[in-house]
């Protein structure tokens, strides 16, 4: 079945679109009923979703046959499109592009329908298609069953990451891949090829000159890159560090750059080499040990590159974020207040990708608030610590010593255990990420905003000035 070669990118990711793809006989029938008027003939699929995520791809029922009901025809001087009666598509106007003038792309059908509407058919027509994915080159309409993954030699960073991609993210293309056996072959079985073995459920990595053997490829590449490209995930931001690590190790022999013997011994490449010696006859054991580490990295990168940016935008749109700047001594500090339960949010916001905020005040749904800083800025929290504790004492209506130096001391105050000032991490914690028995602060959002501005700017008290002890 011919499908148009469309490939776009967003957020650095190769776009997959899911769709219902017409079977050849159904396409032929369709073109007989609706003769194309324009040079570029399509009539091949109903789009379900653009920019399909790995989770959405895994949930897709690839290969399932679907009956589509055509209820109308839209056309103008540039294109024809058939209107489909369905709730499956994310398109506002579900359709199959029939034909287009060379001056427009198939996506023009959306504009056509919005602009001109459509003519309803007297009698709806049904055609049959198959749920599948388009990877930028071809339609994928069935899942292969893979029960074995074969390597030519011991587990290496490149093949480990390729196996991770297949087992963890490749389920939408391969059935049973997550349970597949890992084995090493020194030679190919006589009379077999990568293709004949694949038909038997055996997938070769770096062996036999097949699709996933990177040896001799121009330009130089890795097996993990080949697998990522096949899965349509080579540009996925959450995979960038893993794929670069595989390239660095395989192409340049620098899995661990450091020359320090401890770094080399306890880096992933060094530990992998030790495991290969201990489990030389059971490569699957090595994969079982190391795969959770790779998956943990991927999950955190996925949060950092996709989930956290999305959550931050949603929180900002919902009024749960306040951003401002204050001056402290000779430096300007970027400050953000956010209401979020995500423990990864402060780290993201302090990173370059998250805005490089110098101070992050995160309020949990329980009301507990933690204030964390970016180490490179060396933020002085003492004035803020004193103000926070002073305000808390006042709200609790408890007697206290209002001497600023005492209020700013590190650790906990016995009379006010809910706030812990940790100079080692340069943070002020109201219970941390797991507050449990720590009482939540009574300081509210608006008041906290003012305290942060005054405390960080040291307008009420500069702890470095050689002055007599002041009281609030």
Secondary structure as a PSIPRED ss2 file (coil, helix, strand):
# PSIPRED VFORMAT (PSIPRED V4.0)

   1 X C   1.000  0.000  0.000
   2 X C   1.000  0.000  0.000
   3 X C   1.000  0.000  0.000
   4 X C   1.000  0.000  0.000
   5 X C   1.000  0.000  0.000
   6 X C   1.000  0.000  0.000
   7 X C   1.000  0.000  0.000
   8 X C   1.000  0.000  0.000
   9 X E   0.000  0.000  1.000
  10 X E   0.000  0.000  1.000
  11 X C   1.000  0.000  0.000
  12 X C   1.000  0.000  0.000
  13 X E   0.000  0.000  1.000
  14 X E   0.000  0.000  1.000
  15 X C   1.000  0.000  0.000
  16 X C   1.000  0.000  0.000
  17 X E   0.000  0.000  1.000
  18 X E   0.000  0.000  1.000
  19 X E   0.000  0.000  1.000
  20 X E   0.000  0.000  1.000
  21 X E   0.000  0.000  1.000
  22 X E   0.000  0.000  1.000
  23 X C   1.000  0.000  0.000
  24 X H   0.000  1.000  0.000
  25 X H   0.000  1.000  0.000
  26 X H   0.000  1.000  0.000
  27 X H   0.000  1.000  0.000
  28 X H   0.000  1.000  0.000
  29 X H   0.000  1.000  0.000
  30 X H   0.000  1.000  0.000
  31 X H   0.000  1.000  0.000
  32 X H   0.000  1.000  0.000
  33 X H   0.000  1.000  0.000
  34 X C   1.000  0.000  0.000
  35 X C   1.000  0.000  0.000
  36 X C   1.000  0.000  0.000
  37 X C   1.000  0.000  0.000
  38 X C   1.000  0.000  0.000
  39 X C   1.000  0.000  0.000
  40 X E   0.000  0.000  1.000
  41 X E   0.000  0.000  1.000
  42 X C   1.000  0.000  0.000
  43 X C   1.000  0.000  0.000
  44 X C   1.000  0.000  0.000
  45 X E   0.000  0.000  1.000
  46 X E   0.000  0.000  1.000
  47 X E   0.000  0.000  1.000
  48 X E   0.000  0.000  1.000
  49 X E   0.000  0.000  1.000
  50 X E   0.000  0.000  1.000
  51 X C   1.000  0.000  0.000
  52 X C   1.000  0.000  0.000
  53 X C   1.000  0.000  0.000
  54 X H   0.000  1.000  0.000
  55 X H   0.000  1.000  0.000
  56 X H   0.000  1.000  0.000
  57 X H   0.000  1.000  0.000
  58 X H   0.000  1.000  0.000
  59 X H   0.000  1.000  0.000
  60 X C   1.000  0.000  0.000
  61 X C   1.000  0.000  0.000
  62 X C   1.000  0.000  0.000
  63 X C   1.000  0.000  0.000
  64 X C   1.000  0.000  0.000
  65 X E   0.000  0.000  1.000
  66 X E   0.000  0.000  1.000
  67 X E   0.000  0.000  1.000
  68 X E   0.000  0.000  1.000
  69 X E   0.000  0.000  1.000
  70 X E   0.000  0.000  1.000
  71 X E   0.000  0.000  1.000
  72 X E   0.000  0.000  1.000
  73 X E   0.000  0.000  1.000
  74 X E   0.000  0.000  1.000
  75 X E   0.000  0.000  1.000
  76 X C   1.000  0.000  0.000
  77 X C   1.000  0.000  0.000
  78 X C   1.000  0.000  0.000
  79 X E   0.000  0.000  1.000
  80 X E   0.000  0.000  1.000
  81 X E   0.000  0.000  1.000
  82 X E   0.000  0.000  1.000
  83 X E   0.000  0.000  1.000
  84 X E   0.000  0.000  1.000
  85 X C   1.000  0.000  0.000
  86 X C   1.000  0.000  0.000
  87 X C   1.000  0.000  0.000
  88 X C   1.000  0.000  0.000
  89 X C   1.000  0.000  0.000
  90 X C   1.000  0.000  0.000
  91 X C   1.000  0.000  0.000
  92 X C   1.000  0.000  0.000
  93 X C   1.000  0.000  0.000
  94 X C   1.000  0.000  0.000
  95 X E   0.000  0.000  1.000
  96 X E   0.000  0.000  1.000
  97 X E   0.000  0.000  1.000
  98 X E   0.000  0.000  1.000
  99 X E   0.000  0.000  1.000
 100 X E   0.000  0.000  1.000
 101 X C   1.000  0.000  0.000
 102 X C   1.000  0.000  0.000
 103 X C   1.000  0.000  0.000
 104 X C   1.000  0.000  0.000
 105 X C   1.000  0.000  0.000
 106 X C   1.000  0.000  0.000
 107 X C   1.000  0.000  0.000
 108 X H   0.000  1.000  0.000
 109 X H   0.000  1.000  0.000
 110 X H   0.000  1.000  0.000
 111 X H   0.000  1.000  0.000
 112 X H   0.000  1.000  0.000
 113 X H   0.000  1.000  0.000
 114 X H   0.000  1.000  0.000
 115 X H   0.000  1.000  0.000
 116 X H   0.000  1.000  0.000
 117 X C   1.000  0.000  0.000
 118 X C   1.000  0.000  0.000
 119 X E   0.000  0.000  1.000
 120 X E   0.000  0.000  1.000
 121 X E   0.000  0.000  1.000
 122 X E   0.000  0.000  1.000
 123 X E   0.000  0.000  1.000
 124 X E   0.000  0.000  1.000
 125 X E   0.000  0.000  1.000
 126 X E   0.000  0.000  1.000
 127 X E   0.000  0.000  1.000
 128 X E   0.000  0.000  1.000
 129 X E   0.000  0.000  1.000
 130 X E   0.000  0.000  1.000
 131 X E   0.000  0.000  1.000
 132 X E   0.000  0.000  1.000
 133 X E   0.000  0.000  1.000
 134 X E   0.000  0.000  1.000
 135 X C   1.000  0.000  0.000
 136 X C   1.000  0.000  0.000
 137 X C   1.000  0.000  0.000
 138 X C   1.000  0.000  0.000
 139 X E   0.000  0.000  1.000
 140 X E   0.000  0.000  1.000
 141 X C   1.000  0.000  0.000
 142 X C   1.000  0.000  0.000
 143 X C   1.000  0.000  0.000
 144 X E   0.000  0.000  1.000
 145 X E   0.000  0.000  1.000
 146 X C   1.000  0.000  0.000
 147 X C   1.000  0.000  0.000
 148 X E   0.000  0.000  1.000
 149 X E   0.000  0.000  1.000
 150 X E   0.000  0.000  1.000
 151 X E   0.000  0.000  1.000
 152 X C   1.000  0.000  0.000
 153 X C   1.000  0.000  0.000
 154 X C   1.000  0.000  0.000
 155 X C   1.000  0.000  0.000
 156 X C   1.000  0.000  0.000
 157 X H   0.000  1.000  0.000
 158 X H   0.000  1.000  0.000
 159 X H   0.000  1.000  0.000
 160 X H   0.000  1.000  0.000
 161 X H   0.000  1.000  0.000
 162 X H   0.000  1.000  0.000
 163 X H   0.000  1.000  0.000
 164 X H   0.000  1.000  0.000
 165 X H   0.000  1.000  0.000
 166 X H   0.000  1.000  0.000
 167 X H   0.000  1.000  0.000
 168 X H   0.000  1.000  0.000
 169 X H   0.000  1.000  0.000
 170 X C   1.000  0.000  0.000
 171 X C   1.000  0.000  0.000
 172 X C   1.000  0.000  0.000
 173 X C   1.000  0.000  0.000
 174 X E   0.000  0.000  1.000
 175 X E   0.000  0.000  1.000
 176 X C   1.000  0.000  0.000
 177 X H   0.000  1.000  0.000
 178 X H   0.000  1.000  0.000
 179 X H   0.000  1.000  0.000
 180 X C   1.000  0.000  0.000
 181 X E   0.000  0.000  1.000
 182 X E   0.000  0.000  1.000
 183 X E   0.000  0.000  1.000
 184 X E   0.000  0.000  1.000
 185 X C   1.000  0.000  0.000
 186 X C   1.000  0.000  0.000
 187 X C   1.000  0.000  0.000
 188 X C   1.000  0.000  0.000
 189 X C   1.000  0.000  0.000
 190 X C   1.000  0.000  0.000
 191 X C   1.000  0.000  0.000
 192 X C   1.000  0.000  0.000
 193 X C   1.000  0.000  0.000
 194 X H   0.000  1.000  0.000
 195 X H   0.000  1.000  0.000
 196 X H   0.000  1.000  0.000
 197 X H   0.000  1.000  0.000
 198 X H   0.000  1.000  0.000
 199 X H   0.000  1.000  0.000
 200 X C   1.000  0.000  0.000
 201 X C   1.000  0.000  0.000
 202 X E   0.000  0.000  1.000
 203 X E   0.000  0.000  1.000
 204 X E   0.000  0.000  1.000
 205 X E   0.000  0.000  1.000
 206 X C   1.000  0.000  0.000
 207 X C   1.000  0.000  0.000
 208 X C   1.000  0.000  0.000
 209 X C   1.000  0.000  0.000
 210 X C   1.000  0.000  0.000
 211 X C   1.000  0.000  0.000
 212 X C   1.000  0.000  0.000
 213 X C   1.000  0.000  0.000
 214 X C   1.000  0.000  0.000
 215 X C   1.000  0.000  0.000
 216 X C   1.000  0.000  0.000
 217 X C   1.000  0.000  0.000
 218 X C   1.000  0.000  0.000
 219 X C   1.000  0.000  0.000
 220 X C   1.000  0.000  0.000
 221 X C   1.000  0.000  0.000
 222 X C   1.000  0.000  0.000
 223 X H   0.000  1.000  0.000
 224 X H   0.000  1.000  0.000
 225 X H   0.000  1.000  0.000
 226 X H   0.000  1.000  0.000
 227 X H   0.000  1.000  0.000
 228 X H   0.000  1.000  0.000
 229 X H   0.000  1.000  0.000
 230 X H   0.000  1.000  0.000
 231 X C   1.000  0.000  0.000
 232 X C   1.000  0.000  0.000
 233 X C   1.000  0.000  0.000
 234 X C   1.000  0.000  0.000
 235 X C   1.000  0.000  0.000
 236 X C   1.000  0.000  0.000
 237 X H   0.000  1.000  0.000
 238 X H   0.000  1.000  0.000
 239 X H   0.000  1.000  0.000
 240 X H   0.000  1.000  0.000
 241 X H   0.000  1.000  0.000
 242 X H   0.000  1.000  0.000
 243 X H   0.000  1.000  0.000
 244 X H   0.000  1.000  0.000
 245 X H   0.000  1.000  0.000
 246 X H   0.000  1.000  0.000
 247 X H   0.000  1.000  0.000
 248 X H   0.000  1.000  0.000
 249 X H   0.000  1.000  0.000
 250 X H   0.000  1.000  0.000
 251 X H   0.000  1.000  0.000
 252 X H   0.000  1.000  0.000
 253 X C   1.000  0.000  0.000
 254 X C   1.000  0.000  0.000
 255 X C   1.000  0.000  0.000
 256 X C   1.000  0.000  0.000
 257 X C   1.000  0.000  0.000
 258 X C   1.000  0.000  0.000
 259 X C   1.000  0.000  0.000
 260 X C   1.000  0.000  0.000
 261 X H   0.000  1.000  0.000
 262 X H   0.000  1.000  0.000
 263 X H   0.000  1.000  0.000
 264 X H   0.000  1.000  0.000
 265 X H   0.000  1.000  0.000
 266 X H   0.000  1.000  0.000
 267 X C   1.000  0.000  0.000
 268 X H   0.000  1.000  0.000
 269 X H   0.000  1.000  0.000
 270 X H   0.000  1.000  0.000
 271 X H   0.000  1.000  0.000
 272 X H   0.000  1.000  0.000
 273 X H   0.000  1.000  0.000
 274 X H   0.000  1.000  0.000
 275 X H   0.000  1.000  0.000
 276 X H   0.000  1.000  0.000
 277 X H   0.000  1.000  0.000
 278 X H   0.000  1.000  0.000
 279 X C   1.000  0.000  0.000
 280 X C   1.000  0.000  0.000
 281 X C   1.000  0.000  0.000
 282 X C   1.000  0.000  0.000
 283 X H   0.000  1.000  0.000
 284 X H   0.000  1.000  0.000
 285 X H   0.000  1.000  0.000
 286 X H   0.000  1.000  0.000
 287 X H   0.000  1.000  0.000
 288 X H   0.000  1.000  0.000
 289 X H   0.000  1.000  0.000
 290 X H   0.000  1.000  0.000
 291 X H   0.000  1.000  0.000
 292 X H   0.000  1.000  0.000
 293 X H   0.000  1.000  0.000
 294 X H   0.000  1.000  0.000
 295 X H   0.000  1.000  0.000
 296 X H   0.000  1.000  0.000
 297 X H   0.000  1.000  0.000
 298 X H   0.000  1.000  0.000
 299 X H   0.000  1.000  0.000
 300 X H   0.000  1.000  0.000
 301 X H   0.000  1.000  0.000
 302 X H   0.000  1.000  0.000
 303 X H   0.000  1.000  0.000
 304 X H   0.000  1.000  0.000
 305 X H   0.000  1.000  0.000
 306 X H   0.000  1.000  0.000
 307 X H   0.000  1.000  0.000
 308 X H   0.000  1.000  0.000
 309 X H   0.000  1.000  0.000
 310 X H   0.000  1.000  0.000
 311 X H   0.000  1.000  0.000
 312 X H   0.000  1.000  0.000
 313 X H   0.000  1.000  0.000
 314 X H   0.000  1.000  0.000
 315 X H   0.000  1.000  0.000
 316 X H   0.000  1.000  0.000
 317 X H   0.000  1.000  0.000
 318 X C   1.000  0.000  0.000
 319 X C   1.000  0.000  0.000
 320 X C   1.000  0.000  0.000
 321 X E   0.000  0.000  1.000
 322 X E   0.000  0.000  1.000
 323 X E   0.000  0.000  1.000
 324 X E   0.000  0.000  1.000
 325 X E   0.000  0.000  1.000
 326 X E   0.000  0.000  1.000
 327 X E   0.000  0.000  1.000
 328 X E   0.000  0.000  1.000
 329 X C   1.000  0.000  0.000
 330 X C   1.000  0.000  0.000
 331 X E   0.000  0.000  1.000
 332 X E   0.000  0.000  1.000
 333 X E   0.000  0.000  1.000
 334 X E   0.000  0.000  1.000
 335 X E   0.000  0.000  1.000
 336 X E   0.000  0.000  1.000
 337 X E   0.000  0.000  1.000
 338 X E   0.000  0.000  1.000
 339 X E   0.000  0.000  1.000
 340 X C   1.000  0.000  0.000
 341 X C   1.000  0.000  0.000
 342 X C   1.000  0.000  0.000
 343 X C   1.000  0.000  0.000
 344 X C   1.000  0.000  0.000
 345 X H   0.000  1.000  0.000
 346 X H   0.000  1.000  0.000
 347 X H   0.000  1.000  0.000
 348 X H   0.000  1.000  0.000
 349 X H   0.000  1.000  0.000
 350 X H   0.000  1.000  0.000
 351 X C   1.000  0.000  0.000
 352 X C   1.000  0.000  0.000
 353 X C   1.000  0.000  0.000
 354 X C   1.000  0.000  0.000
 355 X C   1.000  0.000  0.000
 356 X C   1.000  0.000  0.000
 357 X C   1.000  0.000  0.000
 358 X C   1.000  0.000  0.000
 359 X E   0.000  0.000  1.000
 360 X E   0.000  0.000  1.000
 361 X E   0.000  0.000  1.000
 362 X E   0.000  0.000  1.000
 363 X E   0.000  0.000  1.000
 364 X C   1.000  0.000  0.000
 365 X C   1.000  0.000  0.000
 366 X C   1.000  0.000  0.000
 367 X C   1.000  0.000  0.000
 368 X C   1.000  0.000  0.000
 369 X E   0.000  0.000  1.000
 370 X E   0.000  0.000  1.000
 371 X E   0.000  0.000  1.000
 372 X E   0.000  0.000  1.000
 373 X E   0.000  0.000  1.000
 374 X C   1.000  0.000  0.000
 375 X H   0.000  1.000  0.000
 376 X H   0.000  1.000  0.000
 377 X H   0.000  1.000  0.000
 378 X C   1.000  0.000  0.000
 379 X C   1.000  0.000  0.000
 380 X C   1.000  0.000  0.000
 381 X C   1.000  0.000  0.000
 382 X H   0.000  1.000  0.000
 383 X H   0.000  1.000  0.000
 384 X H   0.000  1.000  0.000
 385 X H   0.000  1.000  0.000
 386 X H   0.000  1.000  0.000
 387 X H   0.000  1.000  0.000
 388 X H   0.000  1.000  0.000
 389 X H   0.000  1.000  0.000
 390 X H   0.000  1.000  0.000
 391 X H   0.000  1.000  0.000
 392 X H   0.000  1.000  0.000
 393 X H   0.000  1.000  0.000
 394 X H   0.000  1.000  0.000
 395 X H   0.000  1.000  0.000
 396 X H   0.000  1.000  0.000
 397 X C   1.000  0.000  0.000
 398 X C   1.000  0.000  0.000
 399 X C   1.000  0.000  0.000
 400 X C   1.000  0.000  0.000
 401 X C   1.000  0.000  0.000
 402 X C   1.000  0.000  0.000
 403 X E   0.000  0.000  1.000
 404 X H   0.000  1.000  0.000
 405 X H   0.000  1.000  0.000
 406 X H   0.000  1.000  0.000
 407 X H   0.000  1.000  0.000
 408 X C   1.000  0.000  0.000
 409 X C   1.000  0.000  0.000
 410 X C   1.000  0.000  0.000
 411 X E   0.000  0.000  1.000
 412 X E   0.000  0.000  1.000
 413 X E   0.000  0.000  1.000
 414 X C   1.000  0.000  0.000
 415 X C   1.000  0.000  0.000
 416 X E   0.000  0.000  1.000
 417 X E   0.000  0.000  1.000
 418 X E   0.000  0.000  1.000
 419 X E   0.000  0.000  1.000
 420 X E   0.000  0.000  1.000
 421 X E   0.000  0.000  1.000
 422 X E   0.000  0.000  1.000
 423 X C   1.000  0.000  0.000
 424 X C   1.000  0.000  0.000
 425 X C   1.000  0.000  0.000
 426 X C   1.000  0.000  0.000
 427 X E   0.000  0.000  1.000
 428 X E   0.000  0.000  1.000
 429 X E   0.000  0.000  1.000
 430 X C   1.000  0.000  0.000
 431 X C   1.000  0.000  0.000
 432 X C   1.000  0.000  0.000
 433 X C   1.000  0.000  0.000
 434 X C   1.000  0.000  0.000
 435 X C   1.000  0.000  0.000
 436 X C   1.000  0.000  0.000
 437 X C   1.000  0.000  0.000
 438 X C   1.000  0.000  0.000
 439 X C   1.000  0.000  0.000
 440 X C   1.000  0.000  0.000
 441 X C   1.000  0.000  0.000
 442 X C   1.000  0.000  0.000
 443 X C   1.000  0.000  0.000
 444 X C   1.000  0.000  0.000
 445 X H   0.000  1.000  0.000
 446 X H   0.000  1.000  0.000
 447 X H   0.000  1.000  0.000
 448 X H   0.000  1.000  0.000
 449 X H   0.000  1.000  0.000
 450 X H   0.000  1.000  0.000
 451 X H   0.000  1.000  0.000
 452 X H   0.000  1.000  0.000
 453 X H   0.000  1.000  0.000
 454 X H   0.000  1.000  0.000
 455 X H   0.000  1.000  0.000
 456 X H   0.000  1.000  0.000
 457 X H   0.000  1.000  0.000
 458 X C   1.000  0.000  0.000
 459 X C   1.000  0.000  0.000
 460 X C   1.000  0.000  0.000
 461 X C   1.000  0.000  0.000
 462 X C   1.000  0.000  0.000
 463 X C   1.000  0.000  0.000
 464 X C   1.000  0.000  0.000
 465 X C   1.000  0.000  0.000
 466 X C   1.000  0.000  0.000
 467 X C   1.000  0.000  0.000
 468 X C   1.000  0.000  0.000
 469 X C   1.000  0.000  0.000
 470 X C   1.000  0.000  0.000
 471 X E   0.000  0.000  1.000
 472 X C   1.000  0.000  0.000
